Amino acid sequence: MFEDNILSEILAAAPAFFLIAVRAFAMIQIAPLLSSEAIPQVAKFALAGFAAHASFSTALVSEWNIAPHGLHFVFLVMGEALIGIIIGFFLVIIFAAFSTAGQFFSLQMGFGASETFDPLAQIENPLLGQFLNLVAMLVFVTIDGFRDLFLGGFWRSLQTINVMSLVDGREYLVSMVLAGLSRLFFDALIISLPILGTLFLVSLTTGLISKAAPQINILSEGFPISIMVSFIVILAALPFMIEAFSRVIGSGFETLHTLYLRIGERIVDGGNL
């Protein structure tokens, strides 16, 4: 009986349910991990439909009075897709910090030319960048990142913002995106700083030894020494890096919630579009 009531509510407000599903599917198509080509499109459609079904009964969009035809509805669909893209893009910024951190010290480590295709980031990444991405993925799953994504990201967005409030609060959106991009490089530098500092000391030491004793061709052994020292430092700093990963992911979701609060203040009374 309960399922029949929910189904009747969905059928009665099918346009609103379709808009929720569009927002969820756009987020899934952009967000890392979920957007991987290894996941079939049928599974992504099913996940978007399930997310829309789970949030429909509590979302404010069920009160919208939407005409499912005309150019107005097309713009609504495009706006909902844009909101989903924004949610996924914030997660892309979070994970880009980890791959960027790997790129910072891969060249000094001697792995600058060793790039492989990263199925998570959908780009060519150095080996160390892909390794940090895999560690970040495990941390994301461990700290219930998917729960935060769908509850704190998707479901919370349905409670606070819609297309009109997004247009009214576009200055907040632009400022938050710019702040997120600048935060990306800052977090990447903080994560890679221990390894970068150690490699700088290794290069400085080998340079001083080669100057003090020219008969010792220590620069030819610089790459093996740098690789060995880098792996030792990564192994020693991995627990601290995992804590930093968790803090970066948490701060990314806090930034997204702040964006919701600022834009949500401009939402239209009653939630009508």
Residue, then its C-alpha position, 0 to 999 in steps of 0.5 A: m500500500f505504501e509503495d502504491n501511494i508513492l507511485s501514485e504521487i510520482l505519477a501525479a507529479a511526473p514532471a517534477f520527478f523527471l527534473i529530480a532524476v535529471r539532476a541526479f543523473a547529471m551529478i552521476q555523470i560528472a562525479p568521480l568514481l560514479s562517472s567511470e566508463a566501467i559503470p554501465q549507463v543502465a546502472k547510472f540511469a537506475l541509480a539516478g531513478f532510485a535517488a529521485h525515488a528516495s528523495f521525491s517524497t521529502a523534496l520541496v519540488s513535489e509542490w512545484n506547479i510545472a507544465p510539462h511542455g513548452l520552452h519553459f520546461v526545457f529551460l527547467v531541465m537544463g537548469e536541473a542538469l546544471i545544478g547536478i553538474i555543479i555538485g559533481f564538479f565540486l567533487v571533481i575539484i576535490f579529487a583533482a587535488f590528489s592527482t595534482a599532488g602526485q604530478f608535483f613530485s613525479l618529475q623530481m622523483g624520476f617518474g615524470a614520463s611514466e603516465t598511464f590512463d587513470p580510469l577514475a579521473q578519465i585523463e592521463n596521470p603519472l603513476l604517483g598521481q594515480f596511486l594517490n587517486l586510488v588511496a583517495m578513493l578508498v578514503f572516500v569510501t571509508i568515510d562514507g563519502f557516497r552517503d555525504l554525496f547523496l544526502g549532503g550533496f544531492w538531497r540537501s540541494l533539493q531542500t535548498i536550491n532550485v533553478m531560479s535561486l541558482v540564477d539569483g545567487r550566481e555571484y556566490l556560485v562563481s566565488m565558490v568555484l574560484a575559491g575551490l580552484s585556488r584551494l585545489f592547488f593549496d591542498a595539492l601543495i600541502i599533500s606533496l610538501p613532505i616529499l617535495g622537501t625531501l627530494f629537494l634535500v636529496s638533490l642538494t646533498t648529491g650536488l654538494i657531494s659531486k662538487a666536493a668529490p668530482q671523482i665520485n659520479i654520484l649524479s648518475e645514481g641520483f634517480p635510484i636514490s630519489i626513487m628509493v627515498s621517495f618511496i620510503v617517505i611515502l610509506a612513512a607519511l601515508p597515515f598522515m596523508i590519509e588524514a589529510f585526504s579525509r580533511v580535504i574531502g570533508s572541507g569540500f562537502e562543507t564548502l558545498h553546504t555553504l554554497y547551498l545556504r547562501i543560495g538557499e536564502r534567495i529561494v522563491d517562497g513556496g518553492n514554486l517555479 
